[in-house]
Amino acid sequence: MEKEVTQTSRNFPKKTKKIIRHHLPDRIFHWVMAVCMLVLLFTGFLPIVGVKFSWVDPHWIAGIFLTVAIIFHIIRAVFWQDFWSMVIGVKDIKGAWESTRWALKIAEKLPGKPGKYPLLNKLYHHMVSTMSVIVVSTGLLMMVKIDTPWWERNPYFFEDWTWGVVYVLHDFASLFFVPLVMVHIYFGIRPEKLWMTRAMILGWITSKEYEDHYDHEKWKDI
């Protein structure tokens, strides 16, 4: 039986079979965000295409859960994780350039392996982060137009032009999430990527997957 380990140091013992890629709080955040995002997309777009149902309450409730999850993630990233490890640096750009040259048969040398989060992961994370900030901030402002357990609706809280800006930003970010979610699901179910999906469910990758895909000198436990 394989032994699960929780440490992710730069030098793993030979007997190590499982390596933690995603800790439990991060996995919980990911799946809470995933459920909230799907609820928000379905309740936001199904009425537009003609599927009529009472969508307002599940929409704003999912939005509140998403907001709390994002706040938790930000606090954890700043105080318990290496915040700067997700910043795109020169090494990321250089690695992407080397990979592109190798893929186009311009260079024969194999590109170096990335750390825990490759450039494409970072780019996707930053796109989701940006759109999340927009959709959550505008969504919270839009909540003043509905009745909640905490206040009565006030559609005149902002002037018309301000509401127009809020709606445009909210709709733009929401539409942007449609391809983001589709791409994420697509790559999550591809056979060669299922090991990453398993890692987001169970938390670990095998030592072989680690050696095949990552540079242990660049890997950080975040």
C-alpha positions as a printed Julia matrix, in Angstrom:
222×3 Matrix{Float64}:
   0.0    0.0     0.0
   1.35   3.38   -0.98
   2.18   5.76    1.79
   0.77   9.27    1.57
   3.12  12.03    2.62
   2.36  15.61    3.52
   5.75  17.2     3.12
   6.81  18.55   -0.26
  10.47  19.29    0.23
  12.86  19.68   -2.66
  14.45  16.27   -2.17
  12.07  13.37   -1.76
  13.09  10.04   -0.26
  13.19   7.16   -2.71
  10.41   5.39   -0.81
   8.0    8.31   -1.19
   5.0    7.18   -3.25
   2.58  10.08   -2.98
   3.31  13.78   -3.0
   0.8   16.35   -1.84
   0.0   18.85   -4.58
  -3.15  20.43   -3.12
  -3.79  20.7     0.61
  -7.29  20.11    1.96
  -8.26  23.8     2.43
  -7.28  24.53   -1.17
  -9.28  21.59   -2.48
 -12.34  22.64   -0.49
 -12.02  26.18   -1.84
 -11.71  24.91   -5.41
 -14.86  22.78   -5.28
 -16.89  25.38   -3.39
 -15.93  27.92   -6.03
 -16.73  25.42   -8.8
 -20.23  24.73   -7.46
 -20.91  28.43   -6.9
 -19.69  29.29  -10.38
 -21.9   26.69  -12.05
 -24.94  27.81  -10.03
 -24.26  31.44  -10.95
 -23.82  30.67  -14.64
 -26.94  28.5   -14.87
 -29.13  30.88  -12.87
 -27.74  33.86  -14.77
 -28.0   32.6   -18.34
 -30.81  30.01  -18.43
 -33.55  32.66  -17.97
 -32.02  34.62  -20.86
 -32.4   31.66  -23.24
 -36.0   31.06  -22.21
 -35.8   28.67  -19.25
 -38.07  30.36  -16.73
 -37.72  29.65  -13.01
 -37.21  31.51   -9.74
 -33.51  32.24  -10.18
 -32.87  35.4    -8.15
 -32.5   33.85   -4.68
 -30.17  30.97   -5.65
 -28.16  33.44   -7.74
 -27.4   35.93   -4.99
 -26.95  33.2    -2.34
 -24.36  31.48   -4.55
 -22.75  34.89   -5.03
 -22.42  35.34   -1.26
 -20.83  31.9    -0.89
 -18.43  32.72   -3.73
 -17.51  36.03   -2.09
 -16.75  34.35    1.24
 -14.71  31.65   -0.51
 -12.65  34.23   -2.38
 -11.99  36.23    0.79
 -10.85  33.01    2.5
  -8.57  32.22   -0.44
  -7.01  35.69   -0.42
  -6.32  35.55    3.33
  -4.82  32.06    3.04
  -2.69  33.05    0.04
  -1.31  36.14    1.77
  -0.66  34.76    5.26
  -0.23  30.98    4.9
   1.1   30.5     1.39
   3.78  31.97   -0.83
   1.81  34.79   -2.47
   4.65  35.75   -4.81
   4.97  32.25   -6.23
   1.97  32.97   -8.47
   3.54  36.1    -9.92
   4.68  35.65  -13.52
   8.42  36.19  -13.7
  11.23  36.21  -16.22
  11.83  32.47  -15.75
   8.21  31.75  -16.68
   8.5   33.79  -19.89
  11.83  32.19  -20.73
  10.42  28.71  -20.16
   7.41  29.46  -22.37
   9.71  30.74  -25.12
  11.84  27.59  -24.93
   8.75  25.37  -25.02
   7.38  27.23  -28.04
  10.65  26.93  -29.94
  10.83  23.21  -29.15
   7.18  22.61  -30.15
   7.77  24.38  -33.48
  10.91  22.29  -34.1
  13.05  25.43  -34.06
  15.15  24.2   -31.15
  16.18  20.61  -30.46
  16.89  21.05  -26.76
  14.06  19.92  -24.51
  12.62  22.8   -22.46
  13.09  22.72  -18.71
  10.32  21.49  -16.44
   8.29  24.05  -14.49
   7.71  24.37  -10.78
   4.45  23.54   -9.02
   2.44  25.98  -11.13
   3.48  26.38  -14.78
   2.95  29.58  -16.74
  -0.4   28.51  -18.21
  -1.7   27.74  -14.72
  -0.65  31.18  -13.56
  -2.22  32.91  -16.56
  -5.49  31.06  -16.03
  -5.42  31.86  -12.31
  -4.92  35.56  -13.01
  -7.74  35.67  -15.57
 -10.11  33.96  -13.13
  -8.96  36.26  -10.31
  -9.52  39.41  -12.38
 -12.96  38.35  -13.58
 -13.89  37.19  -10.07
 -13.08  40.59   -8.57
 -15.2   42.3   -11.24
 -18.17  39.94  -11.02
 -18.2   39.83   -7.21
 -17.81  43.58   -6.66
 -20.5   44.46   -9.2
 -22.73  41.64   -7.96
 -22.57  42.96   -4.41
 -23.56  46.42   -5.67
 -26.48  44.92   -7.6
 -27.78  43.3    -4.42
 -29.14  46.66   -3.26
 -31.81  46.21   -5.95
 -33.22  43.03   -4.39
 -34.87  42.23   -1.07
 -32.64  40.28    1.31
 -32.88  39.29    4.99
 -30.73  42.34    5.79
 -32.31  45.17    3.77
 -35.14  46.15    1.45
 -34.45  46.79   -2.2
 -33.48  50.27   -3.29
 -33.26  50.53   -7.1
 -32.44  54.24   -6.82
 -29.26  53.75   -4.81
 -27.21  54.78   -7.88
 -28.01  56.96  -10.85
 -28.98  55.29  -14.13
 -25.58  55.78  -15.77
 -23.84  54.23  -12.77
 -26.14  51.21  -12.91
 -25.34  50.97  -16.6
 -21.62  50.72  -15.89
 -22.23  48.15  -13.14
 -24.37  45.98  -15.42
 -21.94  46.17  -18.33
 -18.99  45.13  -16.15
 -20.98  42.35  -14.47
 -22.26  40.97  -17.77
 -18.84  41.18  -19.4
 -17.15  39.26  -16.57
 -19.99  36.71  -16.53
 -19.67  36.09  -20.27
 -15.9   35.8   -19.9
 -16.42  33.01  -17.37
 -18.29  30.85  -19.89
 -15.2   29.99  -22.0
 -13.01  29.92  -18.89
 -15.2   27.24  -17.3
 -15.53  25.31  -20.56
 -11.75  25.24  -21.07
 -11.18  24.22  -17.45
 -13.64  21.32  -17.67
 -12.3   20.25  -21.07
  -8.72  19.93  -19.86
  -9.87  18.44  -16.56
 -11.47  15.43  -18.28
  -8.83  14.81  -20.94
  -7.22  11.38  -20.3
  -3.68  12.75  -20.12
  -4.77  15.36  -17.54
  -6.82  13.12  -15.26
  -3.9   12.85  -12.84
  -4.28  16.58  -12.17
  -8.02  16.2   -11.63
  -7.34  13.37   -9.18
  -4.9   15.64   -7.36
  -7.64  18.25   -6.93
  -9.93  15.57   -5.49
  -7.56  13.49   -3.36
  -4.71  15.98   -3.01
  -1.78  13.88   -4.2
   0.23  12.96   -7.26
   2.54   9.98   -7.61
   6.31  10.3    -7.45
   6.47   9.33  -11.13
   4.02  12.1   -12.09
   6.1   14.5   -10.05
   9.34  13.47  -11.75
   7.75  13.51  -15.21
   6.2   16.96  -14.99
   8.05  19.09  -12.43
  11.48  20.43  -11.57
  12.09  19.71   -7.9
  14.41  22.73   -7.64
  11.51  25.03   -8.61
   8.81  23.23   -6.63
   7.44  25.03   -3.6
   4.86  23.76   -1.12
   2.14  26.38   -1.59
